[in-house]
Amino acid sequence: MSVTIKYVEPGSPCDVAGLKSGYKLVSINGKEIVDVLDYRFYQNDKKIKLVAQIDGKPKQFKIKKGEYEELGLGFETYLMDSQRSCRNNCVFCFIDQLPKGMRESLYFKDDDSRLSFLFGNYITLTNITEHEVERIIKLHISPINISVHTTNSELRCKMMNNRFAGDSLKILYRLAKAGIEINCQLVLCPGYNDGEELERSLSDLIKLKSVRSIAAVPVGLTAHREGLAPLEAFNEQTAAAVLDIMDRFGEECINKYGERRVFAADEFYLLAKRSMPQPEFYEEFLQIENGVGMWSLFLSEALEAIDNLEIKLDTPRHISVATGEAAYPLIKNIVDNASLKWHNLYCKVYKIKNNFFGGKITVTGLITGQDIITQLSKEELGDAVLISANMLRHEGDKFLDDVTLEALSEELKTRVVTVENDGAEFISALLEG
């Protein structure tokens, strides 16, 4: 198998060696290159013997470079082949709950093991080949993020609507036995994998030494579930029950491994009306992208910035912040603290209701441009309105509903400033953004 080289970075080791676009990459130091993982791992040596195919004939190139220096090759796609889609039909799948008419890329369900290592995506293991399993073990690729949901094989098949979903758990145990670090995700659905089933899953997973973290995340339900399996949302009582179980197993891990390992998403604490744990509770924040510890870390960063920043506001500053319903108390608390120090700061925090998804989704990252426009277009927003960068797609230019930042600014008649998910950056944006 060979992969066509799309371009060669000028001045790179491969450019110096004479490789050209259109050549086909075959192997590096005798190792066949199938995709981006092969390429990234085998290019790290200082001395490279690279074989490329030119007009159907192989040619060897000898390359000397710095260790870990990039070879400088580019390909048609980042993965060097097509991205693999999910083969499951999970009862809780959020993509199945999207309204019609959104951009096509939003409906693609990825389940690609390479994306787990490269970008932290979670995979189900139902779409992984034996070659990939062996490669992960051989190259000791870590960490791998796995959507487990339950260790009950029959229940996993039922929840994922895939008769192979139970058998694929064997791969998890193989990886763990080989010492591959694993982060586990459990999307919890009331009546399915909470309660005793949650206890069973946690009991099974904490036995595996290489499982570094386990996160429980509540199922997200939109108003667009026509024809889908009936599911209930968590309430105060059921969320509290989940927290009790997670805390118990977390304490067990502390006694066994010296670290907590078991964490519930911030949303469970909000639903159960319980105080958020302190930052040290979350140790290395291994599951922060799953909304685990995000609240606590953001608050601590912001309060530290308020204490330490010596910025002076010589003239009054009038701005606004738009955030989701779940994060509103957090953002309001931070803004109030900032206003106590900077008396010339006048900032109003707006709680945006997610009507686009039917009102049940409260996280900031799923707020759409049209909901912000509808709810804020008649408000006095001041010199700027701050929004979370999480509301936008990876390119940072559009919301889920394809409203652009430029269009939002025009509709609101003020500047729109995006802020990364960092408490200190948020304070800086309040004062200077």
Protein Blocks (a to p, Z undefined) as FASTA:
>chain_A
ZZddfbdcehiaklmnopaehiacfbgghiacfblmlmmmmmmpmbdcddddeehiacdd
dddddehiafhiacfblnopacdddfbdcfklmklmpcehiafklmpccddfklmmmnop
acehlaccfklmmmmmmnopacddddfkpacfklmmmmnopaklmmmmmmmmmmmmnopa
cdddddddehilgmjlmmmmmmmmmmpmklmbdcdddddddfblghiacdddddfklmmm
mmmmmmmmmmmmmmmnopakiacdfklmmmnopacddfklnonommlmnopoklmmmmmm
mmmmmmmpccdcfbacdddddddfklmmmmmmmmmmmmmmmmmbccdddddddfknnopa
mbfklpcfklmmmmmmmpcebjbdcddfklpcfkopacfkopafklmmmmnopacddddd
dfklmmmmmmmZZ
